[in-house]
Amino acid sequence: MQATGIDFNPGLPWGVLATVAVVGISILLFALISHACGIWWRAVFLCAGYLVLINPTLIREQRQYLPDIAALVIDQTLSQRTNNRLELATTVAEQLRVRLQKERDLELRSIVVDESNAGEGTRLFEALQEVLSDVPPERVAGSIIITDGQVHDVPKNSANIAYAGPIHVLLTGNRGELDRRLVIEEMPSYAIVGDSVAIAVRVDDINAEGEVIPITLRADGKDVLRTTVEIGVTNEIQIVLDHEGLTAFELYIEPGPSELTLDNNRAVALINGIRDRLRVMLVSGEPGPGLRTLRNLLKADPAVDLVHFTILRPPNKQDLTPVSELSLIPFPSSELFSVNLQKFDLVIFDRYHRRGILPAPYLSNLVDYVLAGGAVLDIAGPSFASSLSLATTPLAAILPARPTGKVYETAYRPRLSDEGGRHPVTTSLHTAGKGEMIAGDPPWGRWFRLIEAEIVRGEVLMRGAEDSPLLVLDRIGAGRVAQLLSDQSWLWARGFEGGGPQQDLLRRLVHWLMKQPDLEEESLSADANQQRIHISRRSLAPIRGPVTIIGPDGKSEDVTLVDVGGGRATATISVPRSGLYQLKHGEQSAVAMVGVANPLEVADMRATEILVEPIATATGGSVVWLEEKGVPQVRRVRGTGNTMGPGWIGLVVNQQYRVSGLFQAPLLPEFLLLLLLLGGALMAWRVEGR
């Protein structure tokens, strides 16, 4: 297409030319007033001269008009899968594509926003910016968004979306939809194990405000609490973490009379349990090299508060040492084993035997402490095989090993039992420095003492001389007990004959007694990475049967585990959608959170115009409910006209073009200008000469 116009290429600045024009007009006016002869020929002369100065040029452009760009954004996120919204959005999008493809000088660009970023909510305006990122604003005809109105990135200022032209929002869904939903308003990210923390929740249901409904709390897939909450107000639910690490608390309510979806009838609170400080009481019967090693290990851990007593002088011992010269303090048995016993997380006896310090009632308190959830570690010395053994006290009720009276005073190399090769406390001890398994017995240094004992209950993880038990672990009541039937572990710390993993062994023992989740011998765990779940099952017995996975939609699937040795079997599975997955294998259960715990996308599924109407109005666009008014017509309008009306939406006609060719020529030929100049001057002179 061609376009013709006139351009000026003056030889002098326009300011000078304006002055010349004013002077010339003034001369002509003066001549006209004075009735001078030849005034019109002078006017011809001046005009011809002025044309020479401004140099008018005829320009003919070869223009190539550029098509306008229209953006179409289709919302296919989770909220659009309610009722028939997705089908309606797909149908309307196809109709618009067919219509707009018939428009001349209009290019349609469309983008689909799916649920891949459901955790961040529906990000339609980010998608719109992506579509128009390489388009100049002057070529944008407008934007059409098909959604249910649940958009979480609506710009607060219309100036930030000026590049999109008029924005027309076509809403799926219906006005006034009802849905009952559960919202977690506040929750802690971390909590101290054993302390009570509050989760603030609110149930929204317009038609049932003020009603009281039941709510269930599950922890790691198991029901732990059932209470009631009032609809429409903030309610606090108290929870207590019973172990370290991440705990997934799932809250869910019963369906209401009107529901769009049940996905938002549940919410997940992920809380990381941490221990404030581990309070340990160490009671040693007599000094020894092992005591120093154990004490240094406990003191080196900044998370441990250690209270240590070594009993050197029993009450019945009388000597002539003056009291003023004694540096020892009386053993506070009443305070430790009666008043403040429950304040300790772990009690360790190191080569302790009956010396009259701890009466039977105090040891009975210790039994009750373990049954209620406490922990005891007994490192036995030779006195354990004597009549002064702790096995002859009330502690016998919780100790898993009973001494036979025999003590092995011979060299032996500690080794793992079959159970020890599968138990998480000891299985990783049976590795080389670089984590490679060692064939046969590990090359640990030898020990030279072992107290022979019969196993009453529990699991034997390590054995020593004559295949006698060396390390025994047991669960009793709500608590745990561990016995190390030798006081020679310090040889490993000293590096005797190459040493051994003494620090790792004791550290793992303490953590197992403290119920650390990753040291549970019977456990099922799951870790989620993007859309994949890695499953790990640990057991002392052979692992058989598949793991059952229940997805957020209630569908279940069986996954076969693969034995990888060391008492573990694993599997990895890809899952199609985000949400909380429940896993079950026998009596063990676990949960895995894929994606964000409480995605914005499902927090509110009701169709609404409240979020998008301000930005649509500010850009000259419109909001149309498709169920009420149907698909609007699309009109091309000038930039100065209305871009919306009853039953129609408008896309702007910009008429942008690119110049592909240019022809320039003087408006008046040079010889004609010269003729006018000379002719005007000659005729003016001739008229004046008469």
C-alpha positions as CSV (number, residue, x, y, z in Angstrom):
1,M,0.0,0.0,0.0
2,Q,1.2,3.5,-1.0
3,A,0.9,6.7,1.0
4,T,1.8,10.2,-0.4
5,G,2.8,13.3,1.6
6,I,4.8,16.5,1.5
7,D,7.9,17.1,3.6
8,F,10.0,20.2,3.9
9,N,13.8,20.4,3.9
10,P,14.6,24.0,4.7
11,G,18.1,25.4,4.0
12,L,17.8,27.7,7.0
13,P,16.5,27.3,10.5
14,W,12.8,27.6,10.9
15,G,13.3,30.6,13.2
16,V,15.1,32.5,10.4
17,L,12.5,31.4,7.9
18,A,9.7,32.7,10.1
19,T,11.5,36.0,10.4
20,V,11.8,36.2,6.6
21,A,8.1,35.4,6.2
22,V,7.1,38.1,8.6
23,V,9.3,40.7,6.9
24,G,8.0,39.7,3.4
25,I,4.4,39.9,4.5
26,S,5.0,43.3,6.1
27,I,6.5,44.6,2.9
28,L,3.5,43.5,0.9
29,L,1.1,45.0,3.4
30,F,2.9,48.3,3.3
31,A,2.9,48.3,-0.5
32,L,-0.8,47.4,-0.6
33,I,-1.6,50.3,1.8
34,S,0.6,52.7,-0.2
35,H,-1.2,51.6,-3.5
36,A,2.2,50.9,-5.0
37,C,2.4,49.6,-8.5
38,G,3.3,46.0,-9.3
39,I,2.5,44.6,-5.8
40,W,1.1,41.3,-7.1
41,W,4.2,40.6,-9.1
42,R,6.3,41.3,-6.0
43,A,4.2,38.8,-4.2
44,V,4.9,36.2,-6.8
45,F,8.6,37.0,-6.5
46,L,8.6,36.7,-2.7
47,C,6.6,33.5,-2.7
48,A,8.8,31.9,-5.2
49,G,11.9,32.9,-3.2
50,Y,10.3,31.5,0.0
51,L,9.5,28.2,-1.7
52,V,13.2,27.9,-2.7
53,L,14.2,28.4,1.0
54,I,11.8,25.9,2.5
55,N,12.4,23.3,-0.3
56,P,9.1,21.3,-0.3
57,T,9.5,17.7,-1.2
58,L,7.0,15.2,-2.5
59,I,7.3,11.8,-0.6
60,R,5.6,8.6,-1.6
61,E,5.9,5.7,1.0
62,Q,5.4,2.0,0.3
63,R,3.8,0.8,3.5
64,Q,3.5,-2.7,4.8
65,Y,0.8,-2.8,7.6
66,L,1.5,-5.0,10.6
67,P,-1.1,-7.2,12.1
68,D,-2.3,-6.4,15.6
69,I,-1.7,-8.9,18.4
70,A,-4.4,-10.3,20.6
71,A,-3.6,-12.5,23.6
72,L,-5.8,-15.3,24.8
73,V,-5.0,-16.8,28.3
74,I,-6.8,-20.1,29.2
75,D,-7.0,-21.1,32.9
76,Q,-6.7,-24.9,33.3
77,T,-5.6,-24.9,36.9
78,L,-7.1,-27.1,39.7
79,S,-10.0,-24.8,40.4
80,Q,-11.1,-25.0,36.8
81,R,-11.6,-28.7,37.2
82,T,-14.7,-28.1,39.3
83,N,-18.1,-28.9,37.8
84,N,-17.9,-28.2,34.0
85,R,-15.6,-25.2,34.1
86,L,-12.8,-26.7,32.2
87,E,-15.0,-28.0,29.4
88,L,-16.6,-24.6,29.1
89,A,-13.3,-22.8,29.1
90,T,-12.0,-25.2,26.4
91,T,-15.1,-24.8,24.2
92,V,-15.1,-21.0,24.5
93,A,-11.4,-20.8,23.7
94,E,-11.9,-22.8,20.5
95,Q,-14.8,-20.6,19.4
96,L,-12.7,-17.5,19.9
97,R,-9.8,-18.9,18.0
98,V,-12.1,-19.7,15.0
99,R,-13.6,-16.2,15.1
100,L,-10.4,-14.2,15.5
101,Q,-8.5,-16.2,12.8
102,K,-11.0,-14.7,10.3
103,E,-10.1,-11.2,11.3
104,R,-7.9,-9.3,8.9
105,D,-4.6,-7.8,10.3
106,L,-5.0,-9.7,13.6
107,E,-2.7,-12.3,15.0
108,L,-3.9,-14.4,18.0
109,R,-1.5,-15.7,20.6
110,S,-2.8,-18.1,23.2
111,I,-1.3,-19.7,26.3
112,V,-2.6,-22.4,28.6
113,V,-1.9,-22.1,32.4
114,D,-2.1,-25.5,34.0
115,E,-1.6,-26.7,37.6
116,S,2.2,-27.1,37.4
117,N,2.7,-24.1,39.8
118,A,-0.4,-24.8,41.9
119,G,1.6,-24.1,45.1
120,E,2.0,-20.4,44.0
121,G,-1.6,-20.1,43.0
122,T,-3.1,-19.2,39.6
123,R,-0.5,-16.9,37.8
124,L,-2.4,-15.7,34.7
125,F,-0.9,-12.3,34.4
126,E,2.6,-13.7,34.4
127,A,1.5,-15.9,31.5
128,L,0.0,-12.8,29.8
129,Q,3.3,-11.0,30.1
130,E,5.1,-13.9,28.7
131,V,2.9,-14.0,25.6
132,L,3.3,-10.3,24.9
133,S,6.9,-9.9,26.0
134,D,8.2,-9.4,22.4
135,V,5.3,-7.3,21.2
136,P,5.4,-3.5,21.2
137,P,2.5,-2.0,23.2
138,E,1.3,0.0,20.2
139,R,0.6,-3.3,18.3
140,V,-1.5,-4.9,21.1
141,A,-5.2,-5.1,20.2
142,G,-6.2,-6.4,23.7
143,S,-6.3,-9.5,25.9
144,I,-8.9,-12.1,26.7
145,I,-8.7,-14.2,29.8
146,I,-10.9,-17.3,30.4
147,T,-10.9,-18.1,34.1
148,D,-13.0,-18.6,37.2
149,G,-11.7,-15.5,38.8
150,Q,-9.4,-17.2,41.3
151,V,-6.3,-15.4,40.1
152,H,-3.4,-14.8,42.6
153,D,-1.2,-12.4,40.6
154,V,-3.6,-9.6,39.7
155,P,-1.5,-6.3,39.5
156,K,-2.5,-3.7,42.0
157,N,-1.7,-0.9,39.6
158,S,-3.2,-0.8,36.1
159,A,-0.1,1.0,34.9
160,N,1.8,-2.2,35.3
161,I,-0.4,-4.0,32.8
162,A,-0.7,-1.2,30.2
163,Y,1.1,-3.3,27.7
164,A,-1.8,-5.7,27.5
165,G,-4.4,-3.3,26.1
166,P,-8.0,-3.7,27.2
167,I,-8.4,-6.8,29.3
168,H,-11.6,-8.8,28.9
169,V,-12.3,-11.5,31.5
170,L,-14.7,-14.3,30.6
171,L,-15.7,-16.1,33.8
172,T,-16.6,-19.7,34.1
173,G,-18.6,-21.0,37.1
174,N,-21.7,-19.3,38.6
175,R,-22.3,-16.4,40.9
176,G,-23.0,-17.1,44.6
177,E,-21.4,-20.6,44.7
178,L,-21.1,-22.2,48.1
179,D,-18.3,-24.2,49.5
180,R,-17.1,-25.3,52.9
181,R,-13.3,-24.9,53.4
182,L,-10.7,-25.2,56.1
183,V,-8.0,-22.6,56.3
184,I,-4.8,-22.6,58.5
185,E,-4.4,-19.0,59.6
186,E,-1.2,-19.5,61.7
187,M,1.1,-22.3,62.6
188,P,4.7,-22.6,63.8
189,S,7.5,-23.8,61.6
190,Y,9.4,-25.3,64.5
191,A,8.4,-26.6,67.9
192,I,10.2,-28.0,70.9
193,V,9.6,-31.7,71.4
194,G,7.2,-32.3,74.3
195,D,5.9,-28.7,74.3
196,S,2.4,-27.7,73.4
197,V,1.9,-25.4,70.4
198,A,-1.2,-24.0,68.8
199,I,-2.4,-24.1,65.2
200,A,-5.0,-21.4,64.4
201,V,-7.6,-22.6,62.0
202,R,-10.9,-21.2,60.5
203,V,-13.7,-22.9,58.8
204,D,-15.5,-20.8,56.2
205,D,-19.1,-21.6,55.2
206,I,-21.5,-18.7,54.6
207,N,-24.6,-20.7,55.2
208,A,-23.4,-22.3,58.5
209,E,-21.7,-19.5,60.4
210,G,-21.8,-20.1,64.1
211,E,-22.4,-23.8,63.9
212,V,-20.0,-26.2,65.7
213,I,-18.6,-29.1,63.7
214,P,-16.1,-31.8,64.4
215,I,-12.5,-31.6,63.2
216,T,-10.0,-34.5,63.2
217,L,-6.2,-34.2,63.5
218,R,-3.9,-36.8,62.1
219,A,-0.1,-37.0,62.7
220,D,2.0,-38.9,60.2
221,G,-1.1,-40.7,59.0
222,K,-2.5,-41.7,62.4
223,D,-5.5,-40.1,64.2
224,V,-4.4,-38.3,67.3
225,L,-7.2,-35.8,68.2
226,R,-10.8,-35.2,67.5
227,T,-12.4,-32.0,68.7
228,T,-14.9,-29.3,67.6
229,V,-14.6,-25.9,66.0
230,E,-17.0,-23.0,65.4
231,I,-17.6,-22.0,61.8
232,G,-16.6,-18.5,60.9
233,V,-14.3,-17.8,63.8
234,T,-10.6,-18.5,64.4
235,N,-10.1,-21.6,66.6
236,E,-6.9,-22.8,68.2
237,I,-5.9,-26.5,68.3
238,Q,-3.2,-27.5,70.7
239,I,-0.7,-30.2,69.5
240,V,2.3,-31.8,71.0
241,L,5.3,-33.1,69.0
242,D,6.6,-36.4,70.4
243,H,9.7,-36.8,68.2
244,E,12.4,-34.9,66.4
245,G,12.2,-34.2,62.7
246,L,9.3,-33.2,60.4
247,T,5.8,-34.1,61.4
248,A,2.9,-33.8,59.0
249,F,-0.3,-32.8,60.9
250,E,-3.4,-33.2,58.7
251,L,-6.6,-31.6,59.7
252,Y,-9.9,-32.4,58.0
253,I,-13.6,-31.6,58.5
254,E,-16.7,-33.3,57.3
255,P,-18.4,-32.2,54.1
256,G,-21.0,-29.5,54.3
257,P,-24.4,-29.4,52.6
258,S,-23.0,-27.5,49.6
259,E,-19.5,-28.5,48.3
260,L,-17.6,-27.6,45.1
261,T,-14.7,-29.8,46.1
262,L,-13.5,-31.7,49.1
263,D,-9.8,-30.8,48.4
264,N,-10.1,-27.8,50.7
265,N,-11.9,-29.6,53.5
266,R,-8.4,-30.6,54.7
267,A,-5.2,-28.7,55.4
268,V,-1.7,-29.8,56.3
269,A,0.6,-28.3,58.9
270,L,4.3,-29.3,58.5
271,I,6.1,-28.7,61.8
272,N,9.7,-29.5,62.5
273,G,10.3,-30.9,66.0
274,I,13.5,-29.9,67.7
275,R,14.8,-30.7,71.2
276,D,15.6,-27.7,73.4
277,R,18.5,-29.4,75.1
278,L,19.1,-33.0,76.0
279,R,19.3,-33.4,79.8
280,V,21.5,-36.3,80.7
281,M,22.3,-37.7,84.2
282,L,25.5,-39.8,84.3
283,V,26.1,-41.8,87.5
284,S,29.4,-43.6,87.6
285,G,30.4,-46.1,90.2
286,E,34.1,-45.7,90.0
287,P,36.7,-43.8,87.9
288,G,38.1,-45.5,84.8
289,P,39.4,-44.7,81.3
290,G,35.9,-45.4,79.8
291,L,34.3,-42.8,82.0
292,R,36.5,-40.0,80.7
293,T,35.8,-41.0,77.1
294,L,32.0,-41.1,77.7
295,R,32.1,-37.8,79.6
296,N,34.1,-36.0,76.8
297,L,31.7,-37.3,74.2
298,L,28.6,-35.9,76.1
299,K,30.3,-32.6,76.9
300,A,31.4,-32.1,73.3
301,D,27.7,-32.0,72.2
302,P,26.4,-28.4,72.7
303,A,22.9,-29.7,72.8
304,V,23.5,-31.8,75.9
305,D,23.2,-30.6,79.5
306,L,25.2,-33.1,81.5
307,V,24.9,-33.8,85.3
308,H,27.6,-36.2,86.3
309,F,28.3,-37.8,89.7
310,T,31.0,-40.3,90.5
311,I,30.3,-42.1,93.8
312,L,33.7,-42.6,95.5
313,R,32.6,-42.6,99.2
314,P,29.5,-44.4,100.2
315,P,27.7,-43.3,103.3
316,N,28.7,-46.3,105.3
317,K,32.4,-45.7,104.7
318,Q,34.1,-44.2,107.8
319,D,37.7,-43.0,107.9
320,L,39.7,-40.5,109.9
321,T,39.8,-37.8,107.2
322,P,38.6,-34.5,108.7
323,V,35.4,-33.2,107.2
324,S,37.0,-29.8,106.5
325,E,39.4,-31.5,104.1
326,L,36.8,-33.5,102.2
327,S,36.3,-32.1,98.7
328,L,33.4,-34.4,97.9
329,I,29.8,-33.4,98.2
330,P,26.9,-35.6,99.3
331,F,25.2,-37.4,96.5
332,P,21.8,-35.6,96.0
333,S,19.8,-38.9,95.6
334,S,16.5,-37.4,96.7
335,E,16.6,-34.5,94.4
336,L,17.8,-36.6,91.4
337,F,15.7,-39.7,91.7
338,S,12.6,-38.4,93.4
339,V,12.0,-34.7,92.9
340,N,13.6,-33.9,89.5
341,L,13.9,-37.3,87.8
342,Q,11.2,-36.5,85.2
343,K,13.3,-33.5,84.0
344,F,16.0,-35.7,82.6
345,D,15.8,-37.3,79.1
346,L,18.3,-40.0,79.7
347,V,20.0,-41.7,82.7
348,I,23.3,-43.4,82.2
349,F,24.9,-45.8,84.7
350,D,28.6,-46.4,84.1
351,R,30.0,-49.4,86.0
352,Y,27.6,-48.6,88.8
353,H,26.7,-51.2,91.6
354,R,24.8,-51.1,94.8
355,R,26.7,-49.0,97.4
356,G,23.8,-47.8,99.6
357,I,23.6,-44.5,97.8
358,L,20.3,-45.2,96.0
359,P,17.7,-46.9,98.2
360,A,15.2,-49.3,96.6
361,P,12.4,-46.8,96.5
362,Y,14.5,-44.4,94.3
363,L,15.3,-47.2,91.9
364,S,11.6,-48.1,91.8
365,N,11.1,-44.4,90.8
366,L,13.5,-45.0,87.9
367,V,11.5,-48.0,86.8
368,D,8.3,-45.9,86.7
369,Y,10.3,-43.2,84.8
370,V,11.2,-45.6,82.1
371,L,7.7,-47.1,81.8
372,A,6.4,-43.6,81.4
373,G,8.7,-42.8,78.5
374,G,12.2,-42.3,80.0
375,A,15.4,-43.9,78.8
376,V,18.2,-45.7,80.6
377,L,21.7,-46.8,79.3
378,D,23.7,-49.2,81.5
379,I,27.4,-49.7,80.8
380,A,28.2,-52.8,82.8
381,G,31.4,-53.4,84.7
382,P,32.6,-56.5,86.5
383,S,30.4,-55.7,89.5
384,F,27.3,-56.4,87.3
385,A,28.2,-60.1,87.7
386,S,28.4,-59.8,91.5
387,S,25.9,-59.7,94.3
388,L,26.0,-55.9,94.1
389,S,24.7,-56.0,90.6
390,L,21.9,-53.6,89.5
391,A,20.1,-56.8,88.4
392,T,19.5,-57.5,92.1
393,T,17.6,-54.2,92.5
394,P,14.2,-53.1,91.3
395,L,15.9,-52.1,88.1
396,A,15.8,-55.8,87.2
397,A,12.3,-55.2,86.0
398,I,13.4,-53.2,83.1
399,L,16.9,-54.5,82.3
400,P,16.9,-56.8,79.3
401,A,19.9,-58.9,80.3
402,R,20.5,-60.9,83.5
403,P,24.1,-61.7,84.6
404,T,25.1,-65.4,84.9
405,G,28.0,-64.5,87.3
406,K,30.7,-65.2,84.8
407,V,33.1,-62.6,83.5
408,Y,35.2,-63.2,80.3
409,E,38.7,-61.8,80.8
410,T,39.9,-62.7,77.3
411,A,40.6,-61.0,74.0
412,Y,37.8,-60.9,71.5
413,R,36.7,-58.7,68.6
414,P,33.1,-57.2,68.8
415,R,31.0,-58.1,65.9
416,L,27.4,-57.5,64.7
417,S,24.7,-60.0,65.2
418,D,22.2,-60.8,62.4
419,E,19.8,-58.2,64.0
420,G,22.7,-55.8,64.4
421,G,23.3,-56.0,60.7
422,R,19.8,-54.7,60.1
423,H,19.3,-52.3,63.0
424,P,19.9,-48.6,62.2
425,V,21.9,-48.1,65.4
426,T,24.6,-50.6,64.3
427,T,24.2,-51.4,60.6
428,S,26.2,-48.3,59.4
429,L,29.0,-49.2,61.8
430,H,29.7,-52.2,59.6
431,T,31.2,-50.0,56.8
432,A,34.6,-48.9,55.7
433,G,35.8,-45.3,55.9
434,K,34.4,-44.5,52.5
435,G,31.0,-46.2,53.2
436,E,31.8,-49.5,51.5
437,M,30.6,-52.7,53.1
438,I,33.3,-54.9,54.6
439,A,33.2,-58.7,53.9
440,G,33.2,-60.8,57.1
441,D,33.9,-59.3,60.5
442,P,35.0,-55.6,60.5
443,P,38.7,-55.0,61.5
444,W,37.9,-53.4,64.8
445,G,40.3,-53.4,67.7
446,R,39.9,-56.1,70.4
447,W,38.3,-55.8,73.8
448,F,39.3,-57.8,76.9
449,R,36.3,-58.0,79.2
450,L,32.7,-59.1,78.8
451,I,30.1,-59.9,81.4
452,E,28.2,-63.0,80.4
453,A,24.4,-62.5,80.6
454,E,21.2,-64.2,79.7
455,I,18.8,-62.3,77.5
456,V,15.4,-61.8,79.1
457,R,14.0,-59.7,76.2
458,G,15.1,-57.2,73.6
459,E,17.3,-57.4,70.6
460,V,21.0,-58.4,70.7
461,L,22.9,-56.2,68.2
462,M,26.5,-57.0,69.0
463,R,28.2,-60.2,70.4
464,G,31.6,-60.8,71.9
465,A,33.6,-63.7,73.4
466,E,32.0,-67.1,73.1
467,D,29.2,-65.5,71.1
468,S,27.9,-63.9,74.3
469,P,25.6,-60.8,74.0
470,L,27.5,-57.5,74.1
471,L,24.9,-54.9,73.2
472,V,21.2,-55.3,73.9
473,L,18.4,-52.9,73.2
474,D,14.8,-53.1,74.5
475,R,11.5,-51.2,74.5
476,I,9.5,-51.5,77.7
477,G,6.3,-49.6,78.3
478,A,6.7,-46.2,76.7
479,G,10.5,-46.0,77.4
480,R,13.7,-47.6,76.2
481,V,16.6,-49.4,77.8
482,A,20.1,-50.2,76.3
483,Q,22.8,-52.4,77.9
484,L,26.5,-52.5,76.9
485,L,27.9,-55.6,78.7
486,S,31.5,-54.4,78.7
487,D,33.4,-51.4,79.9
488,Q,36.1,-51.7,77.3
489,S,34.7,-49.5,74.5
490,W,37.3,-46.8,75.4
491,L,39.9,-49.0,73.7
492,W,38.3,-48.0,70.4
493,A,38.6,-44.3,71.3
494,R,42.3,-44.8,72.1
495,G,42.9,-46.4,68.7
496,F,44.1,-49.7,70.2
497,E,44.7,-52.1,67.3
498,G,43.2,-49.6,64.9
499,G,40.3,-48.7,67.2
500,G,36.7,-48.7,66.2
501,P,33.6,-46.6,65.8
502,Q,33.1,-45.9,69.6
503,Q,31.8,-42.4,69.2
504,D,29.4,-43.3,66.5
505,L,28.2,-46.3,68.5
506,L,27.5,-44.3,71.7
507,R,26.1,-41.3,69.8
508,R,23.6,-43.6,68.0
509,L,22.7,-45.3,71.2
510,V,21.8,-42.1,72.8
511,H,19.8,-40.9,69.8
512,W,17.9,-44.2,69.6
513,L,17.1,-43.9,73.3
514,M,15.8,-40.4,72.5
515,K,13.5,-41.9,69.8
516,Q,15.1,-40.2,66.9
517,P,13.0,-41.1,63.8
518,D,15.8,-42.1,61.5
519,L,17.1,-44.7,64.0
520,E,13.8,-46.6,64.4
521,E,14.3,-50.2,63.6
522,E,10.7,-50.6,62.3
523,S,9.8,-47.6,60.2
524,L,8.4,-46.5,56.9
525,S,9.5,-43.1,55.5
526,A,8.9,-41.2,52.3
527,D,10.7,-38.2,50.8
528,A,9.1,-36.2,47.9
529,N,11.2,-34.5,45.2
530,Q,9.1,-32.6,42.7
531,Q,6.6,-35.3,41.4
532,R,8.6,-38.3,42.7
533,I,8.3,-40.1,46.0
534,H,11.2,-42.1,47.4
535,I,10.0,-44.8,49.8
536,S,12.2,-46.5,52.4
537,R,11.1,-49.4,54.6
538,R,13.3,-50.6,57.5
539,S,12.7,-53.7,59.5
540,L,14.6,-56.3,61.5
541,A,12.5,-59.0,59.8
542,P,12.5,-59.8,56.1
543,I,10.4,-57.2,54.3
544,R,7.6,-58.7,52.2
545,G,4.6,-57.3,50.4
546,P,4.0,-54.0,48.6
547,V,3.5,-50.5,50.0
548,T,0.0,-49.1,49.5
549,I,0.0,-45.4,48.5
550,I,-3.2,-43.4,48.8
551,G,-3.2,-40.2,46.9
552,P,-5.0,-36.9,47.6
553,D,-7.9,-38.0,45.4
554,G,-8.4,-41.1,47.5
555,K,-7.1,-43.5,44.9
556,S,-4.7,-46.2,46.1
557,E,-1.8,-48.0,44.3
558,D,0.5,-50.8,45.4
559,V,4.3,-50.3,45.0
560,T,6.8,-53.2,45.1
561,L,9.8,-52.7,47.3
562,V,13.3,-53.7,46.4
563,D,15.6,-55.1,49.2
564,V,18.9,-53.1,49.3
565,G,20.4,-54.9,52.3
566,G,21.0,-53.7,55.8
567,G,17.4,-54.2,56.8
568,R,16.1,-51.7,54.1
569,A,13.9,-51.9,51.1
570,T,13.2,-49.0,48.8
571,A,11.1,-47.9,45.9
572,T,10.6,-44.7,43.8
573,I,7.3,-43.8,42.2
574,S,6.2,-40.9,40.1
575,V,2.9,-39.3,41.0
576,P,0.6,-37.3,38.8
577,R,-0.6,-34.5,41.1
578,S,0.5,-32.5,44.1
579,G,-0.9,-33.1,47.6
580,L,-0.5,-35.3,50.7
581,Y,0.1,-39.0,50.0
582,Q,-0.4,-41.6,52.7
583,L,1.7,-44.8,52.7
584,K,1.0,-48.0,54.5
585,H,2.9,-51.3,54.9
586,G,1.7,-53.6,57.6
587,E,1.4,-51.6,60.8
588,Q,3.8,-48.9,59.6
589,S,2.5,-45.7,58.0
590,A,3.9,-42.5,56.7
591,V,3.0,-39.5,54.7
592,A,4.7,-37.6,51.9
593,M,3.9,-34.0,50.8
594,V,4.3,-33.5,47.1
595,G,4.4,-29.8,46.2
596,V,3.2,-27.1,48.6
597,A,1.3,-28.2,51.7
598,N,-1.7,-25.9,51.3
599,P,-1.7,-24.6,47.7
600,L,-3.5,-21.3,47.0
601,E,-5.1,-22.9,44.0
602,V,-7.4,-25.1,46.1
603,A,-7.8,-22.7,49.1
604,D,-10.9,-21.1,47.6
605,M,-12.6,-22.7,44.6
606,R,-15.6,-20.4,44.3
607,A,-15.9,-18.4,41.0
608,T,-15.6,-14.7,41.6
609,E,-15.3,-11.4,39.8
610,I,-14.0,-9.5,42.8
611,L,-10.3,-10.1,42.1
612,V,-10.2,-9.3,38.4
613,E,-12.9,-6.7,37.9
614,P,-10.8,-3.7,39.1
615,I,-8.0,-4.4,36.6
616,A,-10.4,-5.1,33.8
617,T,-12.3,-1.9,34.3
618,A,-9.1,0.2,34.7
619,T,-7.8,-1.0,31.3
620,G,-11.1,-0.4,29.5
621,G,-12.0,-4.1,29.4
622,S,-15.0,-6.0,30.8
623,V,-16.0,-9.0,32.9
624,V,-18.5,-11.4,31.4
625,W,-20.1,-14.4,33.1
626,L,-20.3,-17.0,30.4
627,E,-23.1,-19.1,32.1
628,E,-25.3,-16.0,32.1
629,K,-24.5,-14.1,28.9
630,G,-22.8,-16.7,26.7
631,V,-19.8,-16.0,24.5
632,P,-19.7,-12.3,23.6
633,Q,-19.0,-11.1,20.0
634,V,-15.6,-9.7,19.2
635,R,-15.4,-6.3,17.4
636,R,-12.5,-4.3,16.1
637,V,-12.7,-0.7,17.3
638,R,-10.6,2.4,16.9
639,G,-8.4,3.3,19.8
640,T,-10.5,6.3,20.7
641,G,-13.8,4.4,20.8
642,N,-15.4,2.1,23.4
643,T,-13.9,-1.3,23.8
644,M,-16.9,-3.0,25.3
645,G,-20.6,-3.0,25.2
646,P,-23.7,-5.2,25.7
647,G,-23.0,-8.6,24.2
648,W,-19.6,-7.6,22.7
649,I,-16.0,-7.0,23.6
650,G,-13.6,-4.9,21.5
651,L,-10.1,-5.3,20.2
652,V,-8.3,-2.1,19.2
653,V,-7.3,-1.4,15.6
654,N,-3.8,0.1,15.8
655,Q,-2.9,0.4,12.1
656,Q,0.8,0.1,12.7
657,Y,3.0,-0.3,9.6
658,R,6.5,-0.7,8.4
659,V,7.9,1.4,5.5
660,S,9.3,-1.0,2.8
661,G,10.0,1.6,0.1
662,L,10.4,5.4,-0.2
663,F,10.3,7.8,-3.2
664,Q,11.3,11.5,-2.9
665,A,11.1,14.3,-5.5
666,P,11.0,18.2,-5.4
667,L,7.4,19.5,-5.3
668,L,8.3,22.2,-7.9
669,P,11.0,21.7,-10.6
670,E,14.0,24.1,-10.3
671,F,13.4,25.6,-13.7
672,L,9.8,26.6,-12.7
673,L,11.0,28.2,-9.5
674,L,13.6,30.1,-11.5
675,L,11.0,31.2,-14.0
676,L,8.8,32.5,-11.2
677,L,11.6,34.4,-9.6
678,L,12.8,36.1,-12.8
679,G,9.4,36.6,-14.2
680,G,8.1,38.2,-11.0
681,A,11.1,40.5,-10.7
682,L,10.9,41.5,-14.4
683,M,7.2,42.2,-14.4
684,A,7.4,44.2,-11.2
685,W,10.2,46.4,-12.7
686,R,8.2,46.9,-15.9
687,V,5.0,47.9,-14.1
688,E,6.9,50.3,-11.9
689,G,8.7,51.8,-15.0
690,R,5.4,52.9,-16.5
